[in-house]
């Protein structure tokens, strides 16, 4: 090699080194790194913009993971990943303001994880709040499930769920239930009047039970359905 070309070659060494490190770095990445990144992006994109396209992307992901109902008793992190806590908090916030696709997704998660008692309890508390925010949407969503006896029990759990703040406070629960009844009665026409009347009946029956407790002066089984 002619010595006069040596300085010119030196200028290429940093580029060659950088290229080599880039290739090496790619080889060192976990094989599922790209897949994990894609999954994380699906959930992030939904939080940023809960629209139909992002909702459908998540439903496709759920169906690809849920092999013959394998998610039914699992933790949400199996599906969502290490950021599941952050995602669910964000989702619950969107459900509480009645966002259409967030509410739909919450009901889907309820369906796929319905043997995870702790998770379903937290979902119940959030889904019940939709009644006050958007009763028409709530009735539309419960209409997606058959109103047989098994579903009726789950519907009861959602309609009556009020969270820890109402534990051992029958008077406060009556007030909250009355708010939900008033909200549901505001739905005067449409496709879901059967579901509306069923929800109202559940709430009125619960209030009757709570008033009996208050009148007896004994706290009793406030959580009896």
TORPA-4810 file (N, C-alpha, C, O; in nm, 3 decimals):
<nodes>
NODE_1_0.085_-0.120_0.000_0.000_0.000_0.000_0.088_0.123_0.000_0.185_0.133_0.075_X
NODE_2_0.052_0.216_-0.084_0.131_0.339_-0.091_0.103_0.423_0.031_-0.012_0.443_0.071_X
NODE_3_0.211_0.474_0.092_0.198_0.547_0.218_0.116_0.674_0.203_0.056_0.720_0.300_X
NODE_4_0.113_0.732_0.083_0.038_0.858_0.070_-0.113_0.835_0.081_-0.189_0.930_0.104_X
NODE_5_-0.158_0.708_0.063_-0.301_0.678_0.078_-0.340_0.643_0.222_-0.459_0.631_0.254_X
NODE_6_-0.239_0.628_0.309_-0.266_0.585_0.446_-0.354_0.683_0.523_-0.450_0.639_0.587_X
NODE_7_-0.327_0.815_0.519_-0.415_0.909_0.590_-0.559_0.902_0.542_-0.652_0.917_0.621_X
NODE_8_-0.578_0.880_0.412_-0.714_0.871_0.360_-0.788_0.750_0.417_-0.907_0.758_0.447_X
NODE_9_-0.716_0.638_0.432_-0.777_0.517_0.489_-0.817_0.538_0.634_-0.918_0.485_0.681_X
NODE_10_-0.734_0.617_0.706_-0.765_0.641_0.847_-0.900_0.708_0.865_-0.968_0.686_0.965_X
NODE_11_-0.939_0.790_0.768_-1.067_0.861_0.781_-1.185_0.765_0.773_-1.294_0.797_0.818_X
NODE_12_-1.163_0.646_0.714_-1.273_0.550_0.702_-1.285_0.458_0.823_-1.388_0.392_0.840_X
NODE_13_-1.181_0.451_0.909_-1.182_0.358_1.022_-1.299_0.382_1.118_-1.362_0.286_1.159_X
NODE_14_-1.330_0.509_1.155_-1.445_0.529_1.246_-1.576_0.480_1.186_-1.660_0.424_1.257_X
NODE_15_-1.593_0.501_1.055_-1.716_0.455_0.991_-1.725_0.304_0.989_-1.831_0.246_1.013_X
NODE_16_-1.610_0.239_0.961_-1.607_0.092_0.960_-1.637_0.038_1.099_-1.712_-0.059_1.115_X
NODE_17_-1.577_0.102_1.201_-1.599_0.057_1.339_-1.744_0.073_1.380_-1.802_-0.015_1.443_X
NODE_18_-1.804_0.188_1.342_-1.944_0.213_1.377_-2.035_0.111_1.310_-2.129_0.060_1.372_X
NODE_19_-2.007_0.081_1.182_-2.087_-0.016_1.110_-2.079_-0.154_1.174_-2.179_-0.225_1.185_X
NODE_20_-1.957_-0.192_1.217_-1.937_-0.322_1.280_-2.012_-0.331_1.412_-2.074_-0.433_1.443_X
NODE_21_-2.005_-0.223_1.491_-2.074_-0.223_1.621_-2.225_-0.229_1.602_-2.295_-0.292_1.681_X
NODE_22_-2.274_-0.163_1.498_-2.418_-0.166_1.471_-2.464_-0.307_1.441_-2.566_-0.352_1.492_X
NODE_23_-2.387_-0.376_1.356_-2.422_-0.514_1.324_-2.415_-0.602_1.447_-2.502_-0.686_1.468_X
NODE_24_-2.311_-0.583_1.528_-2.295_-0.662_1.650_-2.409_-0.635_1.746_-2.462_-0.727_1.808_X
NODE_25_-2.446_-0.508_1.756_-2.555_-0.472_1.847_-2.685_-0.539_1.807_-2.760_-0.585_1.893_X
NODE_26_-2.713_-0.545_1.678_-2.835_-0.611_1.631_-2.834_-0.758_1.667_-2.936_-0.816_1.705_X
NODE_27_-2.715_-0.820_1.655_-2.704_-0.962_1.689_-2.726_-0.986_1.837_-2.775_-1.091_1.877_X
NODE_28_-2.687_-0.885_1.920_-2.699_-0.903_2.064_-2.840_-0.877_2.115_-2.870_-0.916_2.228_X
NODE_29_-2.927_-0.812_2.037_-3.064_-0.786_2.081_-3.140_-0.918_2.093_-3.115_-1.010_2.015_X
NODE_30_-3.232_-0.929_2.189_-3.316_-1.049_2.198_-3.393_-1.068_2.068_-3.431_-0.971_2.002_X
NODE_31_-3.415_-1.193_2.033_-3.483_-1.220_1.907_-3.626_-1.166_1.907_-3.681_-1.133_1.801_X
NODE_32_-3.686_-1.156_2.027_-3.823_-1.106_2.033_-3.829_-0.957_2.061_-3.937_-0.905_2.091_X
NODE_33_-3.715_-0.886_2.051_-3.714_-0.743_2.082_-3.812_-0.666_1.994_-3.889_-0.583_2.042_X
NODE_34_-3.809_-0.696_1.864_-3.899_-0.627_1.772_-4.044_-0.655_1.805_-4.128_-0.565_1.799_X
NODE_35_-4.074_-0.780_1.839_-4.211_-0.817_1.873_-4.258_-0.746_1.998_-4.370_-0.696_2.004_X
NODE_36_-4.169_-0.740_2.101_-4.203_-0.672_2.225_-4.228_-0.525_2.199_-4.322_-0.467_2.254_X
NODE_37_-4.143_-0.463_2.115_-4.160_-0.321_2.085_-4.292_-0.295_2.015_-4.360_-0.196_2.043_X
NODE_38_-4.329_-0.384_1.922_-4.456_-0.368_1.851_-4.572_-0.377_1.948_-4.666_-0.297_1.941_X
NODE_39_-4.567_-0.476_2.041_-4.674_-0.491_2.138_-4.688_-0.366_2.224_-4.798_-0.317_2.248_X
NODE_40_-4.573_-0.315_2.270_-4.576_-0.197_2.355_-4.636_-0.080_2.278_-4.712_-0.001_2.335_X
NODE_41_-4.602_-0.067_2.150_-4.654_0.043_2.070_-4.806_0.034_2.054_-4.873_0.137_2.052_X
NODE_42_-4.860_-0.087_2.044_-5.004_-0.104_2.031_-5.076_-0.041_2.150_-5.173_0.033_2.132_X
NODE_43_-5.029_-0.071_2.270_-5.095_-0.020_2.391_-5.072_0.131_2.405_-5.165_0.204_2.441_X
NODE_44_-4.951_0.176_2.377_-4.923_0.320_2.384_-5.007_0.398_2.284_-5.061_0.504_2.317_X
NODE_45_-5.018_0.345_2.164_-5.095_0.415_2.061_-5.242_0.425_2.099_-5.308_0.525_2.071_X
NODE_46_-5.293_0.321_2.163_-5.434_0.326_2.203_-5.457_0.434_2.309_-5.556_0.507_2.303_X
NODE_47_-5.367_0.443_2.405_-5.381_0.546_2.509_-5.375_0.685_2.447_-5.451_0.774_2.485_X
NODE_48_-5.283_0.703_2.352_-5.270_0.834_2.287_-5.392_0.867_2.203_-5.437_0.982_2.198_X
NODE_49_-5.445_0.766_2.135_-5.560_0.789_2.047_-5.649_0.665_2.045_-5.628_0.575_1.963_X
NODE_50_-5.748_0.659_2.134_-5.836_0.541_2.141_-5.940_0.541_2.029_-6.057_0.570_2.052_X
NODE_51_-5.896_0.509_1.909_-5.986_0.508_1.793_-6.010_0.365_1.746_-5.959_0.270_1.805_X
NODE_52_-6.088_0.351_1.640_-6.125_0.218_1.590_-6.003_0.138_1.547_-5.992_0.020_1.581_X
NODE_53_-5.911_0.199_1.474_-5.793_0.127_1.423_-5.709_0.073_1.538_-5.666_-0.043_1.534_X
NODE_54_-5.684_0.154_1.639_-5.602_0.110_1.752_-5.677_0.007_1.837_-5.615_-0.083_1.893_X
NODE_55_-5.806_0.021_1.847_-5.888_-0.079_1.918_-5.879_-0.214_1.847_-5.858_-0.317_1.911_X
NODE_56_-5.894_-0.214_1.715_-5.889_-0.338_1.639_-5.751_-0.403_1.646_-5.740_-0.526_1.647_X
NODE_57_-5.646_-0.322_1.651_-5.510_-0.376_1.663_-5.495_-0.453_1.793_-5.432_-0.559_1.797_X
NODE_58_-5.551_-0.399_1.901_-5.543_-0.467_2.030_-5.627_-0.594_2.030_-5.584_-0.696_2.083_X
NODE_59_-5.745_-0.589_1.972_-5.830_-0.709_1.967_-5.760_-0.820_1.889_-5.766_-0.936_1.929_X
NODE_60_-5.694_-0.786_1.779_-5.618_-0.886_1.703_-5.507_-0.946_1.788_-5.483_-1.067_1.783_X
NODE_61_-5.440_-0.862_1.866_-5.333_-0.910_1.953_-5.389_-1.003_2.061_-5.330_-1.107_2.089_X
NODE_62_-5.502_-0.966_2.119_-5.565_-1.050_2.222_-5.598_-1.187_2.164_-5.568_-1.289_2.225_X
NODE_63_-5.659_-1.189_2.047_-5.700_-1.316_1.986_-5.580_-1.403_1.951_-5.589_-1.525_1.956_X
NODE_64_-5.469_-1.340_1.915_-5.350_-1.418_1.881_-5.284_-1.479_2.005_-5.219_-1.583_1.996_X
NODE_65_-5.303_-1.414_2.120_-5.243_-1.462_2.245_-5.335_-1.560_2.317_-5.287_-1.654_2.381_X
NODE_66_-5.464_-1.540_2.306_-5.562_-1.619_2.381_-5.590_-1.751_2.310_-5.691_-1.766_2.242_X
NODE_67_-5.500_-1.845_2.328_-5.513_-1.977_2.266_-5.612_-2.061_2.344_-5.582_-2.106_2.455_X
NODE_68_-5.731_-2.083_2.288_-5.835_-2.165_2.350_-5.869_-2.118_2.491_-5.884_-2.200_2.582_X
NODE_69_-5.880_-1.988_2.508_-5.920_-1.933_2.638_-5.811_-1.933_2.742_-5.841_-1.934_2.862_X
NODE_70_-5.686_-1.931_2.701_-5.574_-1.942_2.796_-5.559_-1.821_2.886_-5.494_-1.830_2.990_X
NODE_71_-5.618_-1.706_2.850_-5.602_-1.585_2.930_-5.700_-1.579_3.048_-5.686_-1.492_3.134_X
NODE_72_-5.795_-1.667_3.053_-5.911_-1.652_3.140_-5.877_-1.627_3.287_-5.946_-1.551_3.355_X
NODE_73_-5.771_-1.690_3.338_-5.734_-1.672_3.479_-5.596_-1.608_3.494_-5.542_-1.603_3.604_X
NODE_74_-5.539_-1.560_3.384_-5.404_-1.504_3.387_-5.406_-1.358_3.433_-5.512_-1.296_3.445_X
NODE_75_-5.287_-1.305_3.457_-5.272_-1.163_3.488_-5.266_-1.083_3.358_-5.215_-1.133_3.258_X
NODE_76_-5.318_-0.961_3.357_-5.314_-0.879_3.235_-5.173_-0.857_3.180_-5.156_-0.834_3.061_X
NODE_77_-5.072_-0.865_3.268_-4.934_-0.844_3.223_-4.891_-0.950_3.122_-4.800_-0.926_3.042_X
NODE_78_-4.954_-1.068_3.125_-4.923_-1.172_3.027_-4.953_-1.122_2.886_-4.883_-1.155_2.791_X
NODE_79_-5.057_-1.043_2.875_-5.097_-0.988_2.746_-5.028_-0.855_2.716_-4.976_-0.835_2.607_X
NODE_80_-5.029_-0.766_2.815_-4.986_-0.628_2.791_-4.836_-0.609_2.810_-4.776_-0.525_2.743_X
NODE_81_-4.776_-0.685_2.902_-4.635_-0.670_2.930_-4.611_-0.594_3.059_-4.703_-0.573_3.138_X
NODE_82_-4.486_-0.553_3.079_-4.446_-0.492_3.206_-4.513_-0.357_3.231_-4.514_-0.309_3.344_X
NODE_83_-4.567_-0.296_3.129_-4.634_-0.166_3.144_-4.784_-0.181_3.165_-4.859_-0.085_3.146_X
NODE_84_-4.829_-0.300_3.204_-4.973_-0.324_3.217_-5.037_-0.234_3.322_-5.149_-0.187_3.303_X
NODE_85_-4.967_-0.208_3.433_-5.022_-0.121_3.537_-5.048_0.018_3.485_-5.155_0.076_3.509_X
NODE_86_-4.950_0.073_3.414_-4.966_0.207_3.356_-5.079_0.209_3.254_-5.160_0.301_3.253_X
NODE_87_-5.085_0.106_3.170_-5.189_0.104_3.067_-5.327_0.097_3.129_-5.417_0.170_3.087_X
NODE_88_-5.346_0.011_3.228_-5.479_-0.005_3.288_-5.523_0.122_3.360_-5.640_0.159_3.355_X
NODE_89_-5.430_0.188_3.428_-5.466_0.316_3.492_-5.511_0.418_3.388_-5.608_0.491_3.408_X
NODE_90_-5.440_0.421_3.276_-5.478_0.513_3.168_-5.613_0.474_3.109_-5.697_0.560_3.082_X
NODE_91_-5.633_0.344_3.089_-5.760_0.296_3.033_-5.876_0.331_3.126_-5.980_0.379_3.081_X
NODE_92_-5.858_0.306_3.256_-5.965_0.334_3.353_-6.002_0.482_3.351_-6.119_0.518_3.361_X
NODE_93_-5.901_0.568_3.338_-5.928_0.711_3.331_-6.013_0.747_3.211_-6.102_0.832_3.219_X
NODE_94_-5.986_0.681_3.098_-6.063_0.707_2.977_-6.204_0.649_2.986_-6.299_0.707_2.932_X
NODE_95_-6.216_0.535_3.053_-6.349_0.476_3.073_-6.435_0.568_3.158_-6.554_0.586_3.132_X
NODE_96_-6.375_0.626_3.261_-6.451_0.711_3.354_-6.507_0.838_3.288_-6.600_0.899_3.340_X
NODE_97_-6.451_0.877_3.175_-6.507_0.992_3.104_-6.594_0.947_2.986_-6.640_1.029_2.906_X
NODE_98_-6.616_0.815_2.977_-6.709_0.762_2.878_-6.654_0.749_2.738_-6.731_0.747_2.642_X
NODE_99_-6.521_0.741_2.723_-6.464_0.724_2.589_-6.514_0.593_2.527_-6.505_0.488_2.589_X
NODE_100_-6.565_0.601_2.406_-6.633_0.488_2.343_-6.545_0.364_2.331_-6.583_0.257_2.377_X
NODE_101_-6.428_0.377_2.269_-6.344_0.260_2.244_-6.275_0.211_2.370_-6.244_0.093_2.382_X
NODE_102_-6.249_0.300_2.464_-6.193_0.257_2.592_-6.293_0.172_2.669_-6.257_0.071_2.730_X
NODE_103_-6.420_0.214_2.666_-6.524_0.135_2.732_-6.542_0.000_2.665_-6.559_-0.102_2.732_X
NODE_104_-6.537_-0.002_2.533_-6.548_-0.129_2.460_-6.432_-0.222_2.495_-6.451_-0.342_2.517_X
NODE_105_-6.312_-0.167_2.501_-6.195_-0.249_2.533_-6.203_-0.302_2.675_-6.166_-0.417_2.701_X
NODE_106_-6.251_-0.221_2.768_-6.263_-0.266_2.907_-6.358_-0.385_2.917_-6.332_-0.479_2.991_X
NODE_107_-6.468_-0.382_2.843_-6.561_-0.495_2.842_-6.496_-0.618_2.779_-6.520_-0.730_2.824_X
NODE_108_-6.414_-0.598_2.676_-6.343_-0.711_2.614_-6.245_-0.774_2.713_-6.236_-0.897_2.721_X
NODE_109_-6.173_-0.692_2.787_-6.080_-0.745_2.887_-6.156_-0.822_2.993_-6.109_-0.925_3.041_X
NODE_110_-6.272_-0.772_3.030_-6.359_-0.842_3.126_-6.389_-0.983_3.074_-6.383_-1.080_3.149_X
NODE_111_-6.422_-0.992_2.946_-6.457_-1.121_2.886_-6.338_-1.217_2.885_-6.352_-1.334_2.920_X
NODE_112_-6.221_-1.168_2.845_-6.106_-1.257_2.828_-6.040_-1.296_2.960_-5.975_-1.400_2.967_X
NODE_113_-6.055_-1.214_3.064_-5.989_-1.243_3.192_-6.091_-1.273_3.303_-6.063_-1.248_3.420_X
NODE_114_-6.208_-1.325_3.267_-6.317_-1.328_3.365_-6.305_-1.431_3.476_-6.398_-1.445_3.556_X
NODE_115_-6.194_-1.503_3.485_-6.169_-1.587_3.601_-6.061_-1.530_3.692_-6.022_-1.593_3.791_X
NODE_116_-6.012_-1.411_3.660_-5.915_-1.342_3.745_-5.995_-1.251_3.838_-6.031_-1.139_3.801_X
NODE_117_-6.023_-1.300_3.959_-6.119_-1.234_4.048_-6.078_-1.092_4.082_-6.161_-1.001_4.076_X
NODE_118_-5.952_-1.071_4.117_-5.906_-0.938_4.158_-5.917_-0.838_4.043_-5.960_-0.724_4.062_X
NODE_119_-5.879_-0.882_3.924_-5.885_-0.793_3.808_-6.029_-0.760_3.772_-6.061_-0.645_3.742_X
NODE_120_-6.116_-0.861_3.776_-6.257_-0.839_3.743_-6.322_-0.745_3.843_-6.406_-0.663_3.806_X
NODE_121_-6.283_-0.756_3.970_-6.340_-0.666_4.071_-6.303_-0.520_4.040_-6.387_-0.431_4.052_X
NODE_122_-6.177_-0.498_4.001_-6.137_-0.360_3.968_-6.208_-0.312_3.842_-6.243_-0.194_3.832_X
NODE_123_-6.229_-0.402_3.746_-6.303_-0.365_3.625_-6.449_-0.333_3.657_-6.505_-0.237_3.603_X
NODE_124_-6.510_-0.414_3.744_-6.649_-0.389_3.782_-6.668_-0.246_3.832_-6.761_-0.177_3.790_X
NODE_125_-6.579_-0.203_3.921_-6.591_-0.070_3.980_-6.587_0.039_3.874_-6.658_0.139_3.884_X
NODE_126_-6.503_0.019_3.773_-6.490_0.120_3.667_-6.607_0.113_3.570_-6.662_0.216_3.531_X
NODE_127_-6.645_-0.008_3.530_-6.753_-0.023_3.433_-6.885_0.029_3.487_-6.966_0.084_3.412_X
NODE_128_-6.909_0.011_3.617_-7.032_0.061_3.676_-7.046_0.212_3.665_-7.157_0.264_3.659_X
NODE_129_-6.932_0.281_3.663_-6.935_0.428_3.655_-6.984_0.478_3.519_-7.026_0.593_3.507_X
NODE_130_-6.978_0.393_3.417_-7.024_0.435_3.284_-7.172_0.470_3.287_-7.218_0.553_3.208_X
NODE_131_-7.247_0.408_3.377_-7.392_0.431_3.384_-7.423_0.579_3.401_-7.513_0.632_3.337_X
NODE_132_-7.348_0.645_3.488_-7.373_0.788_3.513_-7.319_0.877_3.401_-7.374_0.984_3.374_X
NODE_133_-7.213_0.832_3.337_-7.146_0.915_3.235_-7.216_0.904_3.100_-7.241_1.004_3.033_X
NODE_134_-7.246_0.780_3.060_-7.306_0.757_2.928_-7.394_0.631_2.934_-7.350_0.523_2.894_X
NODE_135_-7.517_0.644_2.985_-7.602_0.526_3.002_-7.634_0.455_2.871_-7.645_0.332_2.869_X
NODE_136_-7.648_0.529_2.762_-7.674_0.465_2.633_-7.559_0.374_2.591_-7.582_0.263_2.542_X
NODE_137_-7.437_0.419_2.611_-7.320_0.338_2.579_-7.315_0.216_2.669_-7.285_0.106_2.622_X
NODE_138_-7.342_0.233_2.798_-7.341_0.120_2.890_-7.439_0.013_2.844_-7.405_-0.106_2.841_X
NODE_139_-7.560_0.052_2.808_-7.661_-0.044_2.764_-7.621_-0.109_2.632_-7.646_-0.228_2.612_X
NODE_140_-7.559_-0.034_2.544_-7.511_-0.090_2.418_-7.407_-0.199_2.443_-7.408_-0.303_2.378_X
NODE_141_-7.318_-0.174_2.539_-7.209_-0.268_2.565_-7.260_-0.395_2.633_-7.215_-0.505_2.598_X
NODE_142_-7.352_-0.382_2.728_-7.401_-0.504_2.793_-7.491_-0.583_2.698_-7.508_-0.703_2.716_X
NODE_143_-7.548_-0.517_2.599_-7.630_-0.585_2.500_-7.548_-0.683_2.416_-7.603_-0.775_2.356_X
NODE_144_-7.416_-0.663_2.413_-7.329_-0.751_2.334_-7.317_-0.890_2.395_-7.263_-0.981_2.332_X
NODE_145_-7.366_-0.907_2.518_-7.357_-1.035_2.587_-7.497_-1.091_2.608_-7.589_-1.015_2.638_X
NODE_146_-7.516_-1.222_2.594_-7.648_-1.282_2.617_-7.694_-1.258_2.761_-7.615_-1.273_2.855_X
NODE_147_-7.820_-1.222_2.778_-7.871_-1.197_2.913_-7.929_-1.324_2.974_-8.042_-1.325_3.024_X
NODE_148_-7.851_-1.432_2.970_-7.893_-1.555_3.036_-7.860_-1.544_3.184_-7.811_-1.441_3.229_X
NODE_149_-7.885_-1.649_3.259_-7.869_-1.641_3.405_-7.723_-1.615_3.445_-7.697_-1.538_3.537_X
NODE_150_-7.629_-1.679_3.376_-7.488_-1.660_3.412_-7.445_-1.516_3.384_-7.378_-1.453_3.466_X
NODE_151_-7.485_-1.466_3.269_-7.449_-1.328_3.236_-7.521_-1.231_3.330_-7.465_-1.127_3.365_X
NODE_152_-7.642_-1.264_3.370_-7.718_-1.178_3.460_-7.641_-1.158_3.591_-7.639_-1.047_3.645_X
NODE_153_-7.580_-1.263_3.641_-7.503_-1.251_3.766_-7.387_-1.155_3.747_-7.360_-1.072_3.833_X
NODE_154_-7.317_-1.166_3.636_-7.206_-1.075_3.609_-7.256_-0.932_3.588_-7.191_-0.836_3.630_X
NODE_155_-7.371_-0.920_3.524_-7.429_-0.787_3.505_-7.460_-0.723_3.641_-7.435_-0.604_3.661_X
NODE_156_-7.513_-0.802_3.732_-7.539_-0.754_3.868_-7.413_-0.698_3.931_-7.413_-0.591_3.992_X
NODE_157_-7.305_-0.773_3.916_-7.178_-0.733_3.976_-7.130_-0.600_3.921_-7.072_-0.519_3.994_X
NODE_158_-7.153_-0.576_3.792_-7.110_-0.450_3.731_-7.202_-0.335_3.773_-7.154_-0.229_3.814_X
NODE_159_-7.332_-0.358_3.764_-7.429_-0.251_3.791_-7.420_-0.204_3.936_-7.437_-0.085_3.964_X
NODE_160_-7.393_-0.297_4.028_-7.392_-0.263_4.171_-7.254_-0.226_4.223_-7.242_-0.183_4.338_X
NODE_161_-7.150_-0.240_4.142_-7.014_-0.213_4.190_-6.995_-0.064_4.216_-7.021_0.020_4.129_X
NODE_162_-6.950_-0.032_4.337_-6.929_0.110_4.372_-6.791_0.136_4.432_-6.757_0.251_4.459_X
NODE_163_-6.711_0.031_4.452_-6.575_0.051_4.502_-6.565_0.058_4.653_-6.666_0.060_4.723_X
NODE_164_-6.442_0.062_4.701_-6.416_0.058_4.846_-6.472_0.178_4.921_-6.500_0.169_5.040_X
NODE_165_-6.487_0.290_4.852_-6.533_0.412_4.919_-6.673_0.396_4.979_-6.710_0.470_5.069_X
NODE_166_-6.749_0.299_4.929_-6.886_0.280_4.977_-6.901_0.162_5.072_-7.012_0.130_5.114_X
NODE_167_-6.792_0.097_5.107_-6.798_-0.019_5.196_-6.855_0.022_5.332_-6.810_0.121_5.390_X
NODE_168_-6.952_-0.054_5.381_-7.017_-0.029_5.512_-7.083_0.109_5.518_-7.094_0.167_5.627_X
NODE_169_-7.125_0.162_5.406_-7.195_0.291_5.402_-7.323_0.275_5.320_-7.333_0.325_5.207_X
NODE_170_-7.423_0.207_5.378_-7.545_0.179_5.301_-7.617_0.304_5.254_-7.673_0.306_5.144_X
NODE_171_-7.616_0.410_5.335_-7.682_0.535_5.294_-7.618_0.595_5.171_-7.687_0.641_5.079_X
NODE_172_-7.485_0.595_5.168_-7.412_0.650_5.053_-7.433_0.563_4.929_-7.441_0.614_4.817_X
NODE_173_-7.443_0.433_4.949_-7.466_0.344_4.835_-7.605_0.366_4.776_-7.623_0.360_4.654_X
NODE_174_-7.703_0.391_4.861_-7.838_0.420_4.812_-7.836_0.545_4.725_-7.899_0.549_4.618_X
NODE_175_-7.765_0.648_4.770_-7.755_0.772_4.693_-7.692_0.747_4.557_-7.740_0.796_4.455_X
NODE_176_-7.582_0.669_4.556_-7.515_0.638_4.429_-7.605_0.554_4.339_-7.614_0.579_4.219_X
NODE_177_-7.673_0.455_4.398_-7.764_0.373_4.318_-7.878_0.457_4.259_-7.918_0.436_4.145_X
NODE_178_-7.928_0.551_4.338_-8.035_0.640_4.288_-7.985_0.724_4.170_-8.060_0.750_4.076_X
NODE_179_-7.859_0.766_4.176_-7.801_0.842_4.064_-7.801_0.756_3.938_-7.832_0.804_3.829_X
NODE_180_-7.765_0.630_3.954_-7.760_0.540_3.838_-7.900_0.513_3.785_-7.921_0.506_3.664_X
NODE_181_-7.996_0.497_3.875_-8.135_0.476_3.832_-8.184_0.597_3.752_-8.245_0.581_3.646_X
NODE_182_-8.157_0.716_3.804_-8.199_0.838_3.735_-8.134_0.848_3.597_-8.199_0.886_3.499_X
NODE_183_-8.006_0.814_3.590_-7.935_0.818_3.462_-7.996_0.720_3.362_-8.016_0.754_3.246_X
NODE_184_-8.025_0.599_3.408_-8.083_0.497_3.321_-8.224_0.535_3.275_-8.262_0.510_3.161_X
NODE_185_-8.300_0.595_3.364_-8.436_0.635_3.328_-8.436_0.747_3.224_-8.537_0.772_3.159_X
NODE_186_-8.322_0.813_3.210_-8.310_0.915_3.106_-8.305_0.857_2.966_-8.322_0.929_2.868_X
NODE_187_-8.282_0.725_2.957_-8.285_0.656_2.827_-8.430_0.616_2.801_-8.478_0.517_2.856_X
NODE_188_-8.499_0.692_2.720_-8.643_0.674_2.703_-8.680_0.599_2.575_-8.794_0.555_2.560_X
NODE_189_-8.586_0.585_2.484_-8.615_0.513_2.361_-8.487_0.450_2.309_-8.377_0.482_2.354_X
NODE_190_-8.503_0.361_2.214_-8.385_0.297_2.156_-8.395_0.147_2.159_-8.501_0.090_2.188_X
NODE_191_-8.283_0.083_2.129_-8.279_-0.063_2.114_-8.266_-0.136_2.246_-8.297_-0.255_2.254_X
NODE_192_-8.221_-0.067_2.350_-8.176_-0.138_2.470_-8.266_-0.114_2.592_-8.217_-0.108_2.705_X
NODE_193_-8.396_-0.100_2.571_-8.488_-0.074_2.682_-8.500_-0.195_2.774_-8.519_-0.180_2.895_X
NODE_194_-8.489_-0.315_2.719_-8.493_-0.436_2.801_-8.376_-0.436_2.899_-8.394_-0.464_3.018_X
NODE_195_-8.257_-0.405_2.850_-8.139_-0.399_2.937_-8.153_-0.285_3.039_-8.114_-0.300_3.155_X
NODE_196_-8.208_-0.172_2.995_-8.229_-0.060_3.087_-8.317_-0.101_3.204_-8.283_-0.076_3.319_X
NODE_197_-8.430_-0.165_3.173_-8.524_-0.204_3.278_-8.463_-0.308_3.371_-8.490_-0.308_3.491_X
NODE_198_-8.381_-0.396_3.316_-8.317_-0.498_3.399_-8.217_-0.433_3.496_-8.212_-0.470_3.613_X
NODE_199_-8.140_-0.338_3.448_-8.043_-0.268_3.534_-8.114_-0.190_3.644_-8.072_-0.191_3.759_X
NODE_200_-8.222_-0.122_3.608_-8.298_-0.045_3.706_-8.355_-0.139_3.813_-8.352_-0.106_3.932_X
NODE_201_-8.406_-0.254_3.771_-8.461_-0.351_3.867_-8.354_-0.400_3.964_-8.381_-0.415_4.084_X
NODE_202_-8.234_-0.424_3.915_-8.124_-0.468_4.001_-8.092_-0.361_4.105_-8.076_-0.393_4.223_X
NODE_203_-8.084_-0.236_4.062_-8.050_-0.126_4.153_-8.162_-0.101_4.255_-8.133_-0.076_4.372_X
NODE_204_-8.287_-0.109_4.212_-8.398_-0.086_4.304_-8.408_-0.197_4.408_-8.438_-0.171_4.525_X
NODE_205_-8.382_-0.320_4.367_-8.383_-0.432_4.461_-8.274_-0.415_4.565_-8.295_-0.441_4.683_X
NODE_206_-8.157_-0.371_4.521_-8.046_-0.349_4.614_-8.080_-0.237_4.712_-8.052_-0.248_4.831_X
NODE_207_-8.139_-0.130_4.664_-8.175_-0.019_4.752_-8.280_-0.061_4.855_-8.276_-0.017_4.970_X
NODE_208_-8.372_-0.146_4.814_-8.472_-0.198_4.909_-8.403_-0.274_5.021_-8.439_-0.259_5.138_X
NODE_209_-8.306_-0.355_4.985_-8.230_-0.431_5.085_-8.151_-0.338_5.177_-8.148_-0.359_5.298_X
NODE_210_-8.088_-0.237_5.121_-8.009_-0.143_5.201_-8.097_-0.062_5.297_-8.056_-0.035_5.410_X
NODE_211_-8.215_-0.024_5.253_-8.305_0.052_5.341_-8.353_-0.034_5.458_-8.370_0.016_5.569_X
NODE_212_-8.373_-0.162_5.434_-8.411_-0.253_5.543_-8.300_-0.259_5.646_-8.326_-0.264_5.766_X
NODE_213_-8.175_-0.260_5.600_-8.061_-0.263_5.691_-8.057_-0.136_5.775_-8.038_-0.142_5.897_X
NODE_214_-8.075_-0.022_5.711_-8.071_0.105_5.783_-8.184_0.113_5.885_-8.162_0.157_5.998_X
NODE_215_-8.303_0.070_5.847_-8.418_0.077_5.937_-8.406_-0.019_6.055_-8.460_0.007_6.162_X
NODE_216_-8.334_-0.129_6.034_-8.316_-0.226_6.143_-8.213_-0.180_6.244_-8.209_-0.229_6.356_X
NODE_217_-8.128_-0.086_6.203_-8.022_-0.038_6.291_-7.904_-0.132_6.299_-7.812_-0.109_6.379_X
NODE_218_-7.904_-0.236_6.218_-7.794_-0.333_6.217_-7.731_-0.331_6.078_-7.802_-0.337_5.977_X
NODE_219_-7.598_-0.321_6.074_-7.530_-0.312_5.945_-7.556_-0.435_5.859_-7.586_-0.423_5.741_X
NODE_220_-7.546_-0.553_5.919_-7.578_-0.676_5.849_-7.492_-0.699_5.726_-7.382_-0.646_5.712_X
NODE_221_-7.547_-0.781_5.636_-7.475_-0.813_5.513_-7.509_-0.710_5.406_-7.600_-0.730_5.325_X
NODE_222_-7.434_-0.600_5.407_-7.458_-0.492_5.312_-7.435_-0.538_5.169_-7.495_-0.485_5.076_X
NODE_223_-7.348_-0.635_5.152_-7.311_-0.678_5.017_-7.402_-0.787_4.962_-7.377_-0.837_4.852_X
NODE_224_-7.506_-0.822_5.034_-7.600_-0.921_4.982_-7.668_-0.866_4.858_-7.710_-0.750_4.856_X
NODE_225_-7.679_-0.948_4.755_-7.738_-0.902_4.629_-7.889_-0.905_4.639_-7.958_-0.871_4.543_X
</nodes>
